[in-house]
């Protein structure tokens, strides 16, 4: 069976692992879509953009489709270890059953838990976040860019996701992807290892925040808006949601876009 994704007017056929194995093939990478990328309408656009890039470049990849469960990250962060381990063991059984060696995901939360917490449960894989993977494809010349594309010269600021940056030390890859597009990259006052959380981490995305003077996502969005950038780039679906809400709070959504680096790159390749 083929899962169909729509990006712009183009229809893409994304094979599942079950389909690929049935035909005796093995993918170059497994694209782990994640809960946000599967079910959230805004994050689905990130999924489509990344799939568009993979198709354009000719990467042999597959998704798990209906066999993909949540990694269990929100459950563990919220303190439900039993639920996390149930989810993790089921995922590991599926992944190991298919002989998966390399996983690429657009979600830093999925990336972090696969990279750092699944191995002790028997799930050891080469795991890459899509920022690092896209940078690798650009460096290898598999993604060819001419003239910078749609965003050339545009003022863009990049928000460091906690689970990509401080948790795993990935700061350069997303910036190098943006620099390859010849954009004007401007940094927020708090960036890289001093970056401020968007407010979604640690399962905060799924609960009411504690009382305080200001919501975290509002404070972070204000820092991004202060740079004067017309685009706030992110590399996490949760960050995308929180920053978008912050931009709307300031009624700036007609002036400032919040986009994933995959969306920016896909638009520049078109």
Protein Blocks (a to p, Z undefined) as FASTA:
>chain_A
ZZdddehjbccddddfklmmmnopacfbdcdebjmlmmmmklmmmmmmmmmmmmmnopac
ddekjmlccehlmmmmnopaklmmmmmmmmmmmmmmnopabdcdfbfklmmmmmmmmmmn
opacddddfklmmmmmmmnomaccehhijmgoiacdddddfklmmmnopaklmmmmmmmn
opacdddfbgcjlpccehlgghlmmpccdddfbdfklmmmmmmmmnopabdcdfbfklmm
mmmmmmmmnopmmmpccddfklmmmmmmZZ
